[in-house]
Amino acid sequence: MRYLIFGAKGQLGREFVKWLSGGLVESLKGKTVEWIGVGREECDISDLNQVLELFESTKPNVVVNCAAYNLVDKAEEDYVSAVKVNSVGVRNLAFACNRYRAFLVHYSTDYVFDGKKENALYIEDDKPNPLNEYGKSKLIGEEFIKEEIDNFLILRVSWVYGEGRQNFIYKLLKWAENNDYLKISYDEISVPTSTRTIVDVTLKALKEGLEGLYHLTNSGYASRYEWAKKVFKIKKVNKFIYPVSSEIFNLPAKRPKFSAMSNEKVSQELNIEIPSWEEELVDWLNRRMEE
Ligand SMILES: NC(=O)c1ccc[n+]([C@@H]2O[C@H](COP(=O)([O-])OP(=O)(O)OC[C@H]3O[C@@H](n4cnc5c(N)ncnc54)[C@H](OP(=O)(O)O)[C@@H]3O)[C@@H](O)[C@H]2O)c1
């Protein structure tokens, strides 16, 4: 098996590299796995020629796409850049996977939903209706995959955190260093999900030969305010957090109020229990403090 990982320098890509290089992969035991991780400098996924050249030289069996344009607010004024990576880039990978008979694993987002579903978590059969340009570009990416290839795994994830700076926990702890108190929204609700959970479940899904579209999050859900409170409790940060409406931030991109997704389908198919967001957060932060 040869894995080719795109976006290997992002937070999810780095977690894949860590698992594959550190022998943490219980689900791949007994198989010889070679892997290659590439960042944007080695291969820009929006350039089909670069993608095809890399496929020709590496001949992967499994392609994991962790590359994305994730700047949700910036995408409002720079939709072209978001589409280049999240839609065209994804189509390029799907096209190359089809040509080289490789299996594609791709990550999408809860921001494909408008957050207006009432009293229930979003499931795979719910109709997407993105509110912002980032969500639109990611949804087009999903559609391109379905058009180009039959064998794929699309995993919609939410509020991803891992090592790196492009996540809420990092930003929260930075804000806490520089402010006496913080204002965090109580009316944005989704599921904080660790890169560790995502990699673990993805590798199990690959082992079991799962195909199609699935929601992959930690279990349960939380507001940003609840998430922040929990981080401060674990890290013993003694700063006051005001729960506020997200409206006061006046951000360029609209965000869904409630985009929490259910992981029931993937859990049932793999016969696994995915840890709750709280359990995972406690363990993840405690381990980081020990390192
Ligand atoms: N982060 C979240 O909260 C969140 C929420 C929902 C879904 N997701 C999805 O989860 C997946 C993983 O996200 P993440 O948090 O790991 O993202 P990330 O940390 O922002 O990493 C994305 C990586 O993609 C690279 N990239 C950007 N444009 C590229 C291009 N044209 N060609 C090749 N590489 C390119 C980036 O490189 P540069 O740094 O050089 O730009 C970066 O290393 C993505 O599909 C994302 O949309 C994330």
Ligand as a Chemical Component Dictionary entry (heavy atoms), coordinates in Angstrom:
data_LIG
# 
_chem_comp.id                   LIG 
_chem_comp.type                 NON-POLYMER 
_chem_comp.pdbx_formal_charge   0 
_chem_comp.three_letter_code    LIG 
# 
loop_
_chem_comp_atom.comp_id 
_chem_comp_atom.atom_id 
_chem_comp_atom.alt_atom_id 
_chem_comp_atom.type_symbol 
_chem_comp_atom.charge 
_chem_comp_atom.model_Cartn_x 
_chem_comp_atom.model_Cartn_y 
_chem_comp_atom.model_Cartn_z 
_chem_comp_atom.pdbx_ordinal 
LIG N1  N1  N 0  -9.812  23.656 10.719 1  
LIG C1  C1  C 0  -11.119 23.475 10.927 2  
LIG O1  O1  O 0  -11.691 23.928 11.932 3  
LIG C2  C2  C 0  -11.938 22.680 9.932  4  
LIG C3  C3  C 0  -13.330 22.620 10.097 5  
LIG C4  C4  C 0  -14.068 21.860 9.191  6  
LIG C5  C5  C 0  -13.437 21.199 8.151  7  
LIG N2  N2  N 1  -12.088 21.292 8.007  8  
LIG C6  C6  C 0  -11.452 20.572 6.905  9  
LIG O2  O2  O 0  -10.521 19.642 7.431  10 
LIG C7  C7  C 0  -9.434  19.477 6.507  11 
LIG C8  C8  C 0  -8.110  19.666 7.225  12 
LIG O3  O3  O 0  -8.054  20.989 7.718  13 
LIG P1  P1  P 0  -6.846  21.540 8.608  14 
LIG O4  O4  O 0  -7.448  22.174 9.792  15 
LIG O5  O5  O -1 -5.792  20.523 8.756  16 
LIG O6  O6  O 0  -6.321  22.699 7.641  17 
LIG P2  P2  P 0  -4.957  23.533 7.675  18 
LIG O7  O7  O 0  -4.247  23.338 8.962  19 
LIG O8  O8  O 0  -5.328  24.914 7.246  20 
LIG O9  O9  O 0  -4.098  22.831 6.536  21 
LIG C9  C9  C 0  -4.415  22.943 5.190  22 
LIG C10 C10 C 0  -3.139  22.756 4.420  23 
LIG O10 O10 O 0  -3.462  22.827 3.020  24 
LIG C11 C11 C 0  -2.388  23.513 2.392  25 
LIG N3  N3  N 0  -2.808  24.081 1.104  26 
LIG C12 C12 C 0  -3.516  25.206 0.884  27 
LIG N4  N4  N 0  -3.649  25.418 -0.437 28 
LIG C13 C13 C 0  -2.999  24.392 -1.068 29 
LIG C14 C14 C 0  -2.784  24.058 -2.420 30 
LIG N5  N5  N 0  -3.258  24.830 -3.417 31 
LIG N6  N6  N 0  -2.071  22.941 -2.700 32 
LIG C15 C15 C 0  -1.577  22.168 -1.704 33 
LIG N7  N7  N 0  -1.739  22.436 -0.404 34 
LIG C16 C16 C 0  -2.458  23.545 -0.077 35 
LIG C17 C17 C 0  -2.013  24.589 3.376  36 
LIG O11 O11 O 0  -0.740  25.074 3.074  37 
LIG P3  P3  P 0  -0.380  26.629 3.396  38 
LIG O12 O12 O 0  -0.288  26.684 4.884  39 
LIG O13 O13 O 0  0.892   26.807 2.674  40 
LIG O14 O14 O 0  -1.521  27.440 2.855  41 
LIG C18 C18 C 0  -2.082  23.841 4.693  42 
LIG O15 O15 O 0  -0.850  23.219 5.005  43 
LIG C19 C19 C 0  -9.694  20.470 5.375  44 
LIG O16 O16 O 0  -10.361 19.834 4.327  45 
LIG C20 C20 C 0  -10.641 21.475 6.010  46 
LIG O17 O17 O 0  -11.427 22.160 5.060  47 
LIG C21 C21 C 0  -11.313 22.001 8.881  48 
# 
loop_
_chem_comp_bond.comp_id 
_chem_comp_bond.atom_id_1 
_chem_comp_bond.atom_id_2 
_chem_comp_bond.value_order 
_chem_comp_bond.pdbx_ordinal 
LIG N1  C1  SING 1  
LIG C1  O1  DOUB 2  
LIG C1  C2  SING 3  
LIG C2  C3  SING 4  
LIG C2  C21 DOUB 5  
LIG C3  C4  DOUB 6  
LIG C4  C5  SING 7  
LIG C5  N2  DOUB 8  
LIG N2  C6  SING 9  
LIG N2  C21 SING 10 
LIG C6  O2  SING 11 
LIG C6  C20 SING 12 
LIG O2  C7  SING 13 
LIG C7  C8  SING 14 
LIG C7  C19 SING 15 
LIG C8  O3  SING 16 
LIG O3  P1  SING 17 
LIG P1  O4  DOUB 18 
LIG P1  O5  SING 19 
LIG P1  O6  SING 20 
LIG O6  P2  SING 21 
LIG P2  O7  DOUB 22 
LIG P2  O8  SING 23 
LIG P2  O9  SING 24 
LIG O9  C9  SING 25 
LIG C9  C10 SING 26 
LIG C10 O10 SING 27 
LIG C10 C18 SING 28 
LIG O10 C11 SING 29 
LIG C11 N3  SING 30 
LIG C11 C17 SING 31 
LIG N3  C12 SING 32 
LIG N3  C16 SING 33 
LIG C12 N4  DOUB 34 
LIG N4  C13 SING 35 
LIG C13 C14 SING 36 
LIG C13 C16 DOUB 37 
LIG C14 N5  SING 38 
LIG C14 N6  DOUB 39 
LIG N6  C15 SING 40 
LIG C15 N7  DOUB 41 
LIG N7  C16 SING 42 
LIG C17 O11 SING 43 
LIG C17 C18 SING 44 
LIG O11 P3  SING 45 
LIG P3  O12 DOUB 46 
LIG P3  O13 SING 47 
LIG P3  O14 SING 48 
LIG C18 O15 SING 49 
LIG C19 O16 SING 50 
LIG C19 C20 SING 51 
LIG C20 O17 SING 52 
# 
